[in-house]
Amino acid sequence: MNKKLEEAMSLVFITIGALMASFSVVCILIPNDAIDYGTAGIAIIIHMLTGVNLSLCVAFVFIPFLVLGALVLGKRFGAKAILGSVVYTVGLELFEWIPFELNTEHFLAVVFGGAILGAGLALILKNGGCIDGSEIFANIVIKKLSDKTGRNFSMTYLLIGFNACVYMAVFILINRNAALMSLLVYVVATTIINHFTDHFEAIKQVTIITKQPEALVKQIKEELNKTCTMMDSVGAIAGDNKTLICYINYFELPKMKDIISRNKGTFSTVSTIDEILR
């Protein structure tokens, strides 16, 4: 029952986060010459250049990434990503009909809008969802590279490169002010996201202490295609244990938590890794 309640609450928080993001984009950012980043930013550029309905542009850009995410990253992730994206798209359409005007300087409005956007996206990411195709794209690339090379990679540089292309397009196709305002949105939003998710784009180290490591290692290999480093350890009370260390990305954390929860008698921690030297 607790597991079902936790899952239901995660869907509620993803819905709230998606509505916060869509409110920020429609009611604050676009009226103040700024746009969202990632694939949502691409959709907004298309909307501004063509005049096509914003929610249709977003749906058109999001769908290929959502399909890829469900196929490569799993049905559970895909379901949450689809929920967040659908709510976000519907929210864009809904908030266009709500009269709201933030009577303040563009700079303050953009900072405020970026903070709301970042808080909404952080809420989605904390609950295992995702609404931006750039994060799905980066996650798929990292997963393919990791499966092929056996190494762990951070999504940071891929996301920075992707968004740099988006802002270059804004600079060239729209105007300089919009590009600079949008860059400010990115800085504020990602600062908020990193604060609440502990740098979701970075590599995560999961340390597990257990007396029965065989089942854990097997499930991690089968379900995540990851291996573990195993070390002998001794607890002051529990006595002899095994310590497992495994490196994964942020979007694999929910599945790792599920594996750990199925193996009772374990103690685990998660930490952020900036770099792995070989």
N, C-alpha and C positions, 0 to 999 in steps of 0.2 A: 504493500500500500504506500509506504514512504517513497519507494522508487517511482511509482506511478504519479504521485503528487509532485515529486521533484521534476519529473518530465513535463507534467502539465504546466507547472509554474515557469519552466524554461520557455515554453511556447508563448505564455502570456508576456514574459519579459521581452522576447523577440518581437512580438507584436507592438508593444509599447515603444521599443527602440526604433522600429521601422517608422512608426508614426512621428516620433520626434525628429528623425532624419528628414522625412518628407516635408514636415512643417517648416523646418529650418531652410530647406532648399527653396520652397515656393514662396514663403511669406517673408523671408529675411534676405537670403543670399541673392537670388535672381533680381529682386527689386533694387538691390544695392550694387549691381554690376559685378557680381561674383557668382561662381558656379561650384558645384561639388567636384570631387576629384575621381580618378579611376574611370571605370566604364560608365558610371552615372554622369561624369563630366563629358564623356564622348557623346552620350545621348542628349545632353543639354546643348552642346555645340551644334548637333544636327538640328535640334529644335529651333535654335536661334537663326540658323542659316536658311532653313527651309520653311519655317512657320508651321510645321506638322505638330500635332498635339503632343505635348511633353510626355504624357504617360505612355503613348504609343511608341515614341522614340525609345523610352527606357525599356519597355517590354521587348522591342525589336533587338536592342543591343544585349539585354540580359539573357534572353532565352538560350543562345548557343552555349554560354558559359555555365548556365544552370544544368543543362543536359550533360555537358562534359563533367561537371562536378559530381552529379549523381552517378554517372557511369564509372568514373575513376576513383572517387573518394568515398563512395558508399551510399546506400539508400538513406541511412539515418541522417547523414550530413546533407544529402540532396533534399530531403523532406524539409529540414529546417531552413535551408537556403531558399527553397521555393516559397515557403511561408513568408519569410522576411521580405523577399523580392515582390511577392504579390501584394502584401500589405503596404510596402513602400510605394508601389505603382498606384494602388488605389488611393493612398494618402495624397499623392501628387495631384490626382484628379479632384479629390475632395477639397483640399485646401485652396485650390484655385478659385473655388466658389465662396470662400470665407473672406470677408473684407478685413484686412489687417494691415496696418501701416506703422512701422517703427520710426517715429519722428526723431531722428538723431543723426549724427554724422555717419557717413559711409563707413569710416574706419571702425567706430564703436559698434555699428550694426553688424559688420562682417565678423568682428571678434566674438560678439554675442552669438551670432548665427553659427560660427564655427564651433563654439563651445557646446551648443545644443546638438549639433550634428555629431561631434565627437562623443558626447555622452550617449546618444542614441546608438551609434555604431559599437561603442564599448559594451553596452548592454546586450547587443546582439551577439558579439563575439564571446562574451563571458558565458553565454548560454548555449554555445556550440553552433550558432548560426552564422550566416554571412550574406550580405546583399550586394557586395561589390564584385564584379567579374574579374577585376585585376587581382584580387586576393585569391580567387579560385584558380585563375590562370597561373599565378606564381606558385601556388600550392601544388598544382599538377606538374609543373616543370620541375620543382624541387623533388617531388615524389619519384618522377621518372629518373632524374639524375641519381637520386639516392639508391633506387633499385638497381640501376645499371652499374654504379661505381662502388656501392657499399659505403659511401661517405655521407656525412650530414652537411647540409647547406642551409644558410639563412636566406629568407625571402627578402631581406632588406634592400639589396641592390636591384633586384628585379622590380620591386614596387617603386623605388625611386626612379628607375629608368622609365617605367611605364608612365608614371605621372609627369615626368619631365617632358615626355612627348605630348601629353595632353595639354600642358601649359604652353608649350611651344605653338601648338595648334591654336590655342586661345589668343596668343600674342599675334600670330600671323593673320588668322581668319576673322577675329572679332576686334579687339583693340588692346592697347598696352595697359590701360587702367584695369580692365577686366582680368588680364593675366596676373597683374600684381595683387589685386584684391583676392583672386582665387588662390594664389600662392599663400597668402596670409591665412585663408581658410584651412588650407592643408596643414600649415604649421600648427595652428591652434587645435584643429581636430585631432591630429596625430599625437599631439602632446597629451590631450585628454585620454585618448585611447591607450597610449603607452602607460599612463599612470594607473589605469584601472585593470589592464591586462598584463602588466609587467612585460612590455615589448613583445606583443604577440608574434611579430615577424621573426623573432630570434629563435635559436635552437633551444629546446628544453631538455634538461637532464632530470630523469626520474630515477631516484634512488629507492630501492625496495629492500627491506630487511625481512627475511622469512626463514622458517625452518624447513620448508618444503619447496625448493626452487624449481624442481623439474617441471611441474605442471605450469607454473608461471612462464618459464622460458619457452615451453612448447606453444602456449597460447599466444605469446608475444610474437613468436616466429610465424605462426599460422595466420593470425589476424592482422598483424601490422607489418609483417615481413621485415622485422627488426631483430637484431641479435643483442645479447647482453654481455657485459663483463661481470664475472662472478668472483667474489672474494670471500674468504673466511672472516667471520667477525664473532665477537663475544659480547653478550649483554651481561650487565652486572647482576641481573635477576634471572633473565631468560636462559642464560648460558650460551652454548654454541649456536650460531646462526650462519646464514649465507647472506651477503649483501650483493644485490644485483644493481648494475648501473646501465641505463638504456637512454639513448638520445633520440628524440622525436621532435616533430614540429607541433605548433599550437593546435592545429586542427585534428591532430591524432590524440590529443589529451583525453577527450571524452571516451574514446574506445579504450585507452590505457586505463582510465579510472574504472571502466566497466570490468575489465579483466581483473584488476586488483580487488574489486568488490566481490568477485566470485571466488576469490581465494582468501579464506579467513585466516586470521592470525598473522597478518602482515602489517608492517609499518612503513610508510612511504613519504617521500618529500619530492617537491618539484622546484627546480631552480632554473634561472635563465643563464645561458652560456653565450658569451659574446663571440668566442672564437675557439676552434679546435685545431690544435697544432699536431702535425704528423711528421 
